[in-house]
Amino acid sequence: MLWHVVYSLLTFPVSISLHLLRPLLNEEFTERLGEVAPPEASIVYWFHCASVGELSAISGLLSEIRRREPDSGVVISTMTRTGKDRAKRLFPDVPSFLAPLDSSRFIKTALSRIKPSVLVIAETEIWPNLIKLTAESGTQVVMVNARLSARSLNRYLLFRPLFARVLKRVEWLFVQTEADRVRFERLGAENLRITVTGGMKSDLDIPSIPRNSINEEFSLPDERKIVVAGSVRPEEEKEIIEAFEIVREHHPSTYFVVAPRHVQRAQNIASLAEERGMRVTLRSDGNCYSGEDMLILDTIGDLARVYGCAHVSFVGGSLRAYGGHNLLEPAMWGSPVLFGRYTDNCDEEARALIRQKGGMRVDGWRDLASKFNCVLGNDGLRDEMGRNAKDVVIQRSGVSHRIYEDLCQKKILGTGHGKR
């Protein structure tokens, strides 16, 4: 109780300041105050996630609910504007908004308007007031695709009394791995309310779009082998370009696609590449291939499809200590997957790809260049790795369906349950 009082006192000044500034704020800021449009359905599921990656992960469960319970309402909150934009693209008929700040005042406002039947939280969005006040209102709270890295656990343990009380209010936690179960238990979650399901990011539909269609959509050269580096973080940008430079020495016709994790980094990557004599085009310029060496995706939501044309892919956030991003997005297209040593956020997928010979871990940018060259220079190896990578995705599918069925058995989801 003491920790929650302290937490509330820390958020109080921000809450008061924003409330007083209310007349000056635009629509997006008013969403941060919890002022969202009330949904019309009698049963409403409130999905909350951080941003684009987490939204993609839970989209299967969200789609399952909409298919199985067409009369139920769904709303989506995200922490970022890019996440909200992505929600609008994926689910244009589902209300989406920026999540209210974790102040008692704003959370209560949001709850009074949404009146959710169930709050579904993705991954590690453990906001004390959101969970506490939602549970106290009689709404069940569940966490799905929950994960907790060793590094994050150490930070959360500094405030264990607070988070232990918060987690006790979560009805059920569906965690990605056994290691996540242990970490959540150390933080105070009750063992009997934790289920290990595997990651929902692996719950991907195998696409059937042919490579030439993707090449045409993104104006990519059919005759050149394509290397895609996705979700590249700032500290990796120079290393990626240096690796590409070595690849060009061995495979000069290679075409590169780079997708920065944050699109505003596109120009910096372009400058690094141009300094090394590469000709660069940006997706936002309406790229039309005319002999360039590199396309930079400075747009949201295109990376997942561009992996479909990759002869080999690298997933960023893994050369440096960011924890790595979704390794299975390129794998589902049958692209060999390379990644660095830092895969805390996707370690189970990394081990599965290595074990089934669909992916390789690299030790720094020189090793990355070496493995790019190895795969590009051996068609048999590339095809075998691609098939193996796709098999990893196929074997790990169905997580969203199993979670939905489990929640129905627990009478948390399902027609007739959770009426307000």
C-alpha positions as CSV (number, residue, x, y, z in Angstrom):
1,M,0.0,0.0,0.0
2,L,2.8,2.4,0.9
3,W,4.5,1.9,-2.4
4,H,1.3,2.6,-4.3
5,V,0.8,5.8,-2.3
6,V,4.3,6.9,-3.1
7,Y,3.7,6.1,-6.8
8,S,0.5,8.0,-6.9
9,L,2.1,11.0,-5.2
10,L,4.8,11.0,-7.9
11,T,2.3,11.1,-10.7
12,F,0.0,13.7,-9.0
13,P,1.8,16.9,-10.1
14,V,1.7,15.8,-13.8
15,S,-1.9,14.9,-13.4
16,I,-2.8,18.3,-12.0
17,S,-0.7,20.2,-14.6
18,L,-2.3,18.5,-17.5
19,H,-5.8,18.9,-16.1
20,L,-5.3,22.7,-15.8
21,L,-3.9,22.8,-19.3
22,R,-6.8,20.8,-20.7
23,P,-8.3,23.7,-22.8
24,L,-5.0,24.1,-24.6
25,L,-4.5,20.5,-25.5
26,N,-5.2,18.8,-28.9
27,E,-7.2,15.6,-29.4
28,E,-4.2,13.3,-28.9
29,F,-3.4,14.9,-25.6
30,T,-7.0,14.7,-24.4
31,E,-6.7,10.9,-25.1
32,R,-3.8,10.9,-22.6
33,L,-6.3,12.4,-20.1
34,G,-8.6,9.4,-20.6
35,E,-11.1,11.3,-22.7
36,V,-12.0,8.7,-25.3
37,A,-15.2,8.0,-27.1
38,P,-17.4,5.5,-25.3
39,P,-17.9,2.3,-27.4
40,E,-21.5,1.2,-28.0
41,A,-21.3,-2.6,-27.4
42,S,-22.4,-4.2,-24.2
43,I,-19.2,-6.3,-24.0
44,V,-16.0,-4.4,-24.7
45,Y,-12.5,-5.8,-24.7
46,W,-9.8,-3.2,-24.1
47,F,-6.5,-4.2,-25.7
48,H,-3.5,-2.2,-24.4
49,C,0.0,-2.5,-26.0
50,A,3.1,-0.4,-26.2
51,S,3.6,0.1,-29.9
52,V,3.8,-1.6,-33.4
53,G,5.5,-4.8,-32.4
54,E,3.3,-5.6,-29.5
55,L,0.2,-4.8,-31.6
56,S,1.3,-7.1,-34.3
57,A,1.8,-9.9,-31.8
58,I,-1.7,-9.7,-30.3
59,S,-3.5,-9.1,-33.6
60,G,-4.2,-12.8,-34.0
61,L,-6.0,-12.9,-30.6
62,L,-7.9,-9.7,-31.4
63,S,-8.9,-11.2,-34.8
64,E,-10.0,-14.4,-33.1
65,I,-12.3,-12.5,-30.7
66,R,-13.8,-10.5,-33.5
67,R,-14.5,-13.6,-35.5
68,R,-15.9,-15.7,-32.7
69,E,-17.7,-12.8,-30.9
70,P,-19.0,-10.5,-33.6
71,D,-21.3,-8.6,-31.3
72,S,-18.6,-7.7,-28.8
73,G,-16.7,-4.4,-29.0
74,V,-13.0,-4.0,-29.1
75,V,-10.9,-0.9,-28.4
76,I,-7.1,-0.5,-28.7
77,S,-4.8,1.8,-26.8
78,T,-1.1,2.2,-27.5
79,M,1.7,4.2,-25.9
80,T,3.0,5.7,-29.2
81,R,1.5,7.5,-32.2
82,T,3.1,5.0,-34.6
83,G,1.4,2.2,-32.7
84,K,-2.0,4.0,-33.0
85,D,-1.4,4.6,-36.7
86,R,-0.6,0.9,-37.1
87,A,-3.8,0.0,-35.2
88,K,-5.8,2.1,-37.6
89,R,-4.3,0.4,-40.6
90,L,-4.7,-3.1,-39.3
91,F,-8.1,-2.6,-37.8
92,P,-9.7,0.5,-39.4
93,D,-13.1,-0.2,-37.9
94,V,-11.8,-0.6,-34.3
95,P,-11.5,2.5,-32.1
96,S,-7.8,3.2,-31.2
97,F,-6.4,5.9,-29.0
98,L,-3.3,6.9,-27.1
99,A,-3.2,5.3,-23.7
100,P,-4.2,7.5,-20.7
101,L,-1.3,8.5,-18.5
102,D,-1.0,6.3,-15.5
103,S,-2.7,8.8,-13.1
104,S,-5.7,7.8,-11.0
105,R,-7.7,10.7,-12.4
106,F,-7.1,9.8,-16.0
107,I,-7.4,6.1,-15.6
108,K,-10.8,6.5,-13.9
109,T,-11.9,8.8,-16.7
110,A,-11.0,6.2,-19.3
111,L,-12.7,3.4,-17.4
112,S,-15.9,5.4,-16.9
113,R,-16.1,5.9,-20.7
114,I,-14.9,2.6,-22.0
115,K,-16.5,0.4,-19.3
116,P,-14.4,-2.6,-20.4
117,S,-15.4,-6.2,-19.7
118,V,-11.8,-7.3,-19.9
119,L,-8.5,-5.5,-20.1
120,V,-6.0,-7.4,-22.2
121,I,-2.4,-6.2,-21.7
122,A,0.4,-7.1,-24.0
123,E,3.9,-8.1,-23.0
124,T,5.4,-5.9,-20.2
125,E,3.0,-3.0,-19.9
126,I,2.8,-3.2,-16.1
127,W,1.2,0.2,-15.2
128,P,0.3,0.2,-11.5
129,N,-2.7,2.5,-11.6
130,L,-4.1,1.1,-14.8
131,I,-4.1,-2.5,-13.5
132,K,-5.1,-1.6,-9.9
133,L,-8.1,0.7,-10.8
134,T,-9.3,-1.6,-13.6
135,A,-9.4,-4.6,-11.3
136,E,-11.1,-2.6,-8.5
137,S,-13.8,-1.6,-11.0
138,G,-14.7,-5.2,-11.3
139,T,-13.1,-5.7,-14.8
140,Q,-10.9,-8.7,-15.2
141,V,-7.2,-8.0,-16.2
142,V,-5.2,-10.5,-18.2
143,M,-1.7,-10.3,-19.6
144,V,-0.8,-12.0,-22.9
145,N,2.5,-12.6,-24.7
146,A,4.0,-11.5,-21.3
147,R,7.7,-11.4,-21.1
148,L,10.3,-10.1,-18.7
149,S,14.0,-10.0,-19.6
150,A,16.7,-10.6,-17.0
151,R,17.7,-7.0,-17.3
152,S,14.2,-5.7,-16.9
153,L,13.6,-7.9,-13.9
154,N,16.5,-6.3,-12.1
155,R,14.9,-2.9,-12.6
156,Y,11.5,-4.1,-11.5
157,L,12.9,-5.8,-8.4
158,L,13.9,-2.4,-7.1
159,F,10.2,-1.7,-6.6
160,R,9.1,-5.3,-5.9
161,P,6.6,-4.5,-3.2
162,L,4.7,-2.2,-5.6
163,F,4.8,-4.6,-8.6
164,A,4.0,-7.7,-6.5
165,R,0.8,-6.1,-5.3
166,V,-0.1,-5.0,-8.9
167,L,0.5,-8.4,-10.4
168,K,-1.7,-10.1,-7.8
169,R,-4.6,-8.1,-9.4
170,V,-3.9,-9.7,-12.8
171,E,-6.4,-12.6,-13.3
172,W,-4.1,-14.6,-15.6
173,L,-0.7,-14.2,-17.2
174,F,0.1,-16.0,-20.4
175,V,3.9,-15.8,-20.6
176,Q,6.2,-16.6,-23.6
177,T,8.7,-18.9,-22.0
178,E,9.5,-20.9,-18.8
179,A,12.2,-18.3,-18.0
180,D,9.5,-15.6,-18.2
181,R,7.4,-17.6,-15.7
182,V,10.3,-17.8,-13.2
183,R,11.0,-14.1,-13.6
184,F,7.3,-13.1,-13.1
185,E,7.2,-15.3,-10.0
186,R,10.3,-13.6,-8.6
187,L,8.5,-10.3,-9.1
188,G,5.5,-11.5,-7.1
189,A,3.1,-13.1,-9.6
190,E,1.3,-16.2,-8.3
191,N,2.5,-19.4,-10.0
192,L,-1.0,-20.9,-10.3
193,R,-2.1,-18.0,-12.5
194,I,0.7,-18.3,-15.0
195,T,0.5,-20.3,-18.2
196,V,3.5,-20.7,-20.6
197,T,2.2,-20.5,-24.2
198,G,5.1,-19.5,-26.4
199,G,5.4,-16.2,-28.1
200,M,2.4,-14.8,-30.0
201,K,4.8,-13.1,-32.5
202,S,5.4,-16.6,-33.9
203,D,1.7,-16.9,-34.5
204,L,2.0,-15.8,-38.1
205,D,0.1,-16.8,-41.2
206,I,2.4,-18.1,-43.8
207,P,2.0,-15.6,-46.7
208,S,1.3,-16.7,-50.2
209,I,2.3,-13.5,-52.1
210,P,4.9,-14.3,-54.8
211,R,8.3,-12.6,-54.7
212,N,7.8,-10.8,-58.0
213,S,4.6,-9.1,-56.7
214,I,6.5,-7.7,-53.8
215,N,9.4,-6.6,-56.1
216,E,6.8,-4.8,-58.2
217,E,5.1,-3.1,-55.2
218,F,8.4,-1.8,-53.9
219,S,10.1,-1.4,-57.3
220,L,12.9,-3.8,-56.5
221,P,15.2,-5.3,-59.2
222,D,14.2,-8.9,-60.1
223,E,17.6,-9.7,-61.4
224,R,19.6,-8.8,-58.3
225,K,19.9,-10.7,-55.0
226,I,18.4,-8.7,-52.2
227,V,19.6,-8.3,-48.6
228,V,17.2,-6.8,-46.1
229,A,18.3,-5.4,-42.7
230,G,15.2,-4.7,-40.6
231,S,14.5,-2.8,-37.4
232,V,18.0,-1.3,-37.4
233,R,18.9,0.7,-34.3
234,P,21.0,3.9,-34.3
235,E,24.1,2.3,-32.9
236,E,23.9,-0.4,-35.6
237,E,23.6,1.9,-38.6
238,K,27.3,2.4,-39.3
239,E,28.1,-1.3,-38.7
240,I,25.4,-2.4,-41.1
241,I,26.7,-0.1,-43.8
242,E,30.2,-1.4,-43.3
243,A,29.0,-5.0,-43.5
244,F,27.2,-4.1,-46.8
245,E,30.5,-2.6,-48.1
246,I,32.2,-5.9,-47.7
247,V,29.3,-7.8,-49.3
248,R,29.6,-5.5,-52.3
249,E,33.2,-6.5,-52.8
250,H,32.2,-10.1,-53.1
251,H,28.7,-9.8,-54.6
252,P,28.7,-6.4,-56.4
253,S,25.2,-6.8,-57.9
254,T,23.6,-7.2,-54.4
255,Y,20.7,-4.8,-53.7
256,F,20.2,-3.7,-50.1
257,V,17.0,-2.7,-48.2
258,V,17.3,-1.1,-44.8
259,A,14.4,-0.4,-42.5
260,P,15.4,1.7,-39.5
261,R,13.5,1.0,-36.3
262,H,12.6,4.7,-36.2
263,V,11.9,6.2,-39.6
264,Q,13.4,9.6,-38.7
265,R,16.8,7.9,-38.9
266,A,16.5,7.3,-42.6
267,Q,18.4,10.3,-43.7
268,N,21.3,9.4,-41.5
269,I,21.5,5.9,-43.0
270,A,21.3,7.4,-46.5
271,S,24.3,9.7,-45.7
272,L,26.4,6.8,-44.4
273,A,25.7,4.8,-47.5
274,E,26.3,7.6,-49.9
275,E,29.6,8.4,-48.2
276,R,30.6,4.9,-49.3
277,G,29.5,5.4,-52.9
278,M,26.2,3.7,-52.7
279,R,23.2,5.2,-54.6
280,V,20.2,5.4,-52.3
281,T,16.5,5.9,-52.7
282,L,13.8,6.5,-50.1
283,R,10.5,4.7,-50.0
284,S,8.7,8.0,-49.1
285,D,10.0,9.5,-52.4
286,G,7.9,7.0,-54.3
287,N,10.9,5.0,-55.3
288,C,11.1,3.7,-58.9
289,Y,14.2,1.6,-59.4
290,S,16.7,3.2,-61.8
291,G,20.0,1.4,-60.9
292,E,20.3,2.4,-57.2
293,D,22.1,0.1,-54.7
294,M,19.8,0.6,-51.7
295,L,16.3,1.3,-50.7
296,I,15.6,2.8,-47.3
297,L,12.1,2.1,-45.8
298,D,11.2,5.4,-44.2
299,T,7.6,4.3,-43.9
300,I,5.6,2.5,-41.3
301,G,4.2,-1.0,-41.9
302,D,6.2,-2.1,-45.0
303,L,9.0,-4.1,-43.5
304,A,7.0,-7.3,-42.9
305,R,6.2,-7.5,-46.6
306,V,9.7,-6.5,-47.9
307,Y,11.2,-9.5,-46.0
308,G,9.3,-11.5,-48.6
309,C,11.8,-10.6,-51.3
310,A,14.9,-11.1,-49.2
311,H,17.5,-13.7,-50.3
312,V,18.9,-13.3,-46.7
313,S,17.7,-11.1,-43.8
314,F,19.2,-9.5,-40.8
315,V,17.0,-8.5,-37.8
316,G,18.3,-5.5,-36.0
317,G,18.4,-4.6,-32.3
318,S,20.6,-7.6,-31.9
319,L,24.1,-6.4,-32.8
320,R,23.9,-4.0,-29.8
321,A,22.2,-4.5,-26.5
322,Y,18.6,-3.7,-27.5
323,G,17.3,-7.2,-27.1
324,G,16.5,-8.0,-30.7
325,H,13.2,-7.7,-32.7
326,N,10.9,-10.2,-34.3
327,L,13.1,-12.9,-35.9
328,L,10.1,-14.8,-37.3
329,E,8.9,-12.0,-39.7
330,P,11.6,-12.9,-42.3
331,A,11.4,-16.6,-41.4
332,M,7.7,-16.8,-42.3
333,W,8.6,-15.9,-45.9
334,G,11.3,-18.6,-46.0
335,S,14.2,-16.1,-45.8
336,P,17.4,-17.2,-44.0
337,V,17.6,-15.1,-40.8
338,L,20.8,-13.6,-39.3
339,F,20.9,-11.9,-35.9
340,G,23.4,-10.7,-33.4
341,R,24.3,-11.9,-29.9
342,Y,21.7,-9.7,-28.1
343,T,18.4,-11.5,-28.4
344,D,16.9,-11.2,-24.8
345,N,13.5,-10.3,-26.3
346,C,13.4,-13.2,-28.7
347,D,15.8,-15.7,-27.3
348,E,13.5,-18.7,-27.7
349,E,12.9,-17.9,-31.4
350,A,16.7,-17.4,-31.9
351,R,17.5,-20.8,-30.4
352,A,14.8,-22.5,-32.4
353,L,16.1,-21.0,-35.7
354,I,19.7,-22.0,-34.8
355,R,18.6,-25.5,-33.7
356,Q,16.6,-26.1,-36.9
357,K,19.3,-24.5,-39.1
358,G,17.0,-21.7,-40.4
359,G,19.1,-18.9,-38.8
360,M,22.6,-18.0,-37.7
361,R,23.9,-15.8,-34.9
362,V,26.7,-13.4,-35.9
363,D,29.4,-12.0,-33.7
364,G,29.7,-8.4,-34.8
365,W,29.5,-6.7,-38.2
366,R,32.5,-8.4,-39.8
367,D,30.9,-11.8,-39.0
368,L,27.6,-10.4,-40.3
369,A,29.3,-9.6,-43.6
370,S,30.9,-13.0,-43.7
371,K,27.6,-14.8,-43.2
372,F,25.8,-12.6,-45.7
373,N,28.5,-13.6,-48.3
374,C,28.2,-17.3,-47.3
375,V,24.5,-17.4,-47.8
376,L,24.5,-15.3,-51.0
377,G,27.2,-17.5,-52.5
378,N,25.5,-20.8,-51.9
379,D,22.0,-21.2,-53.4
380,G,21.6,-24.7,-51.9
381,L,22.4,-23.4,-48.4
382,R,20.1,-20.5,-48.8
383,D,17.2,-22.6,-50.0
384,E,17.6,-25.1,-47.1
385,M,17.9,-22.4,-44.5
386,G,14.8,-20.7,-45.9
387,R,12.7,-23.9,-45.7
388,N,14.0,-24.6,-42.2
389,A,13.1,-21.0,-41.1
390,K,9.6,-21.3,-42.4
391,D,9.2,-24.6,-40.6
392,V,10.0,-22.9,-37.3
393,V,7.1,-20.5,-37.9
394,I,4.7,-23.3,-38.9
395,Q,5.6,-25.4,-35.8
396,R,5.0,-22.5,-33.4
397,S,1.7,-21.3,-34.8
398,G,-1.7,-21.5,-33.1
399,V,-0.8,-19.7,-29.9
400,S,-3.5,-17.0,-30.2
401,H,-6.2,-19.7,-30.8
402,R,-5.0,-21.7,-27.7
403,I,-5.1,-18.6,-25.5
404,Y,-8.6,-17.7,-26.7
405,E,-9.8,-21.2,-25.9
406,D,-8.2,-21.2,-22.5
407,L,-9.7,-17.8,-21.6
408,C,-13.1,-19.1,-22.7
409,Q,-12.7,-22.1,-20.4
410,K,-11.9,-19.8,-17.6
411,K,-15.0,-17.8,-18.5
412,I,-13.0,-14.6,-19.1
413,L,-13.7,-14.5,-22.8
414,G,-16.5,-16.0,-24.8
415,T,-20.1,-15.1,-25.7
416,G,-22.1,-14.4,-22.5
417,H,-19.0,-13.9,-20.3
418,G,-17.8,-10.6,-18.9
419,K,-21.0,-8.6,-19.4
420,R,-20.8,-5.2,-17.9
